[in-house]
Amino acid sequence: MRRKTRFVCVSDTHGYTPSEAGFKLPAGDVLIHAGDLTNKGSMPELRRTLDWISKADFEMKLIVAGNHDITLDPEFYAKHGQSFHGDHLEDPRQCIELVTRSEPSIVFFQHQAAVIRLTRAGGPKTAFKVFGSPYSQFQGDWAFGYESSNATTLWDLIPLDTDIIVTHTPPRSHCDQKPNGMFVGCDALRRALSRVRPPLAICGHVHEGRGYERVRWEPALISAGPDADGVDGVSRGLLPPPGSKKQSLVDLTGKRTERLDNEGFSCSPAPPSPMSNSSAGLAVSEQGSARSVGVADIQGRGHALQTLRKETCIVNAAVVATSWPHQGGKRFNAPIVVDLELPMWQDTTANDSQCI
């Protein structure tokens, strides 16, 4: 049995609280923040952001960092921290602990996966697998960057049975267009989405790319090549204009628009598969630390699920609507609300050791 689960999605808040950005958080089951929690990663910025996230009334809050959250990338901060903070350097360990230990309902993903199980009384009681990552490609010295030569290896770590992918960067050609017309997302991430075909992918980073697209995939056997795009068609969704009091709602349940054509969920029984490879996933505890979880036959299960996954909704949930130098002043977007039907965990085979 499946039930509607409501995700309230934001990204690129850059240290602004909802009241400062001019919006109220809509009610929902899960809050997702796709990175750039802060402008320069200072401890006061992190405290302000974690304060409003902690107080928000959601059963779970799933967050990743972004390139502006420089203190959450210790290796980067050791090399470049002084150019941002001068002699008033932060302790990256304390900054990371602030995020990972702030509140039990907050799950901080660091290029990791976890199965989330909603258990609140009156909630949907659904289960789903999430992969979250802070990485993005860009020019200049910012956190969580990577070279194009490493991109495929990086995104190949997304488990095939992932239901929801949260990345700071968008995939190339999807919700990533700059005002000059250039598409600046990641090619390798786009190929990874074609391989995994999750029901939902949330991103940010490109402020002007805010919105959503529904991507229909070619049959799995047709797009099996390593460099295959796999896209059969794309439809760009319509959201209320800036300043509107209407909710920015993406309905994937079939109630308002066509139901998402994706029947492959990690927490549902999968059809038999001849594949028998196995690998390990990573689960994030309530305190945000990573632990290895053996996932039997995940590779074969992922390929079996792929045949049921024909469509993905990609959402860029950037809240800050403009980019530096913000000509005409900063403008802000409202959160994007996504309604998605997911399997109830009472009806699934999800291993408790994988669940949060």
PEBEL-V194613 format. One line per field, one symbol per residue. ss: DSSP state (@ for helix, = for strand, . for the rest). A space follows every 10 residues. Layout:
BEGIN
ss: ???
END
This chain:
BEGIN
ss: .========= =......@@@ @........= ===....... ..@@@@@@@@ @@@@@....= ===......@ @@.@@@@@@@ @@@@@..... .@@@@@@@@@ .....===.. .======... .....===== ===....... .......@@@ @@@@@..... ...====... =.....=... ..=..=@@@@ @@@@@@...= ===...@@@. =======... .......... ======.... .......=== =......... .=........ ........== ====.....= =====..@@@ @@@@@@..=. ======.=.= .......... .=...===== ====@@@... .@@@=.
END
